[in-house]
């Protein structure tokens, strides 16, 4: 990090134009574990919860590193599978990993939690996957279920920490009603929580969110700080799932992901480089763009064309500008208004149920009918302030 700052200063002083590699500016948990000669895993039978994002800062697969240096005996995979190619919500089957030759047990199929049979030959379960910083993204739910299983079965649990792509300062969006806790909202945190997976694990374990405490250890990163969004880390981006294709995609998932859980007919640019960055429908009018431009300060908003008709395109800042959680609510409110409520009334019961699980309550439709969007956003602030204070003891950076 000092080298990058020095380079910038020299460029300003001497008018130089050049670039340097900062690929190793941040050391991930797996890098630190390796640097410590895998001390936490020596002499133990190791299970690894991972997918294609489980790589070190040089891009080497964590499962290959552990297979070479410790007694790695089993793999466990989340939603989207070991390679991250399965569609959202589709069950993943257990299979043999062709790279390591180990069985990869599915944690997104018949069970979401490792069973006693799955962990029978394991002493310590290691978690190494890239999260995107949003409560409804299921990788942290998988981590919670693994934490729970390890506590129940007397296994050690080790989390190899990774950056929050949205940075560690954002605490935004709505909370979650306890009755709506589910696999798309496993922890009682804001929609944008501003924590790393390691920090979340520590908080969940200490507060008993998943039940009895597990024997948990977190391997911290080196070189990461809370002000860093992903583009600032110098790390390569590995898409965690098919619709998170680039390093800015987590921002757009926060803004438009909730709306997409409602009625069909919306184009979110899925399975393209613009996934979640655009929102289109036949009822989108220029006034919707103007409204969002006025409300989403710090986030670029403009008109675009989609396969479903006119649309809106968002441009989030790599430096973390704007309030993504608020932008999500303004977008939801405006979609409800411009569609004359069709996003709700034309949605199936299962769609509404999933929306309410993701959003975290069943009150928002009534709130939109009686309150201005900015009033709803303001009502979140006491909870967000409490959460900032409550998370403080578990922050590692």
Beta strands, then each sheet from edge to edge (+ up, - down):
strand 1: 45-50
strand 2: 71-77
strand 3: 95-96
strand 4: 103-106
strand 5: 124-128
strand 6: 156-160
strand 7: 215-219
strand 8: 278-280
strand 9: 300-306
strand 10: 309-315
sheet 1: 3+ 4- 2- 1- 5- 6- 7-
sheet 2: 8+ 10- 9+
end
